[in-house]
Amino acid sequence: MEIIILGSACASCKKLEKNTREIVEKLGVPVRVTKTDDFMVMMSYGVVRTPAIAVNNKVILSGSVPDYYQLHDLLKKHLVV
């Protein structure tokens, strides 16, 4: 499994990355978390508003930073089978 955080070095993108890494660790799911600010990669996912999260190459969030608990629920839904 893989999570990619798509976004620049803005505060929102950093917050989303930090919270995502913390949540994945707490869930104990074996998943690789990476971050990219490569515009071409973002375009390949169809992302025009950042930050965004892609789980296994599917964008599940774009253009907002949910609070910690909303993000937890979203990731849990997409990571835990």
Buried (B, 14 or more C-beta within 10 A) or exposed (E): EEBBBBBBEEEBBBBBBEBBBEBBEEBEBEBEBEBBBEEEEBEEBEBEEBBBBBBEEEBBBBEEBBEEEEBBEBBBEBBEE
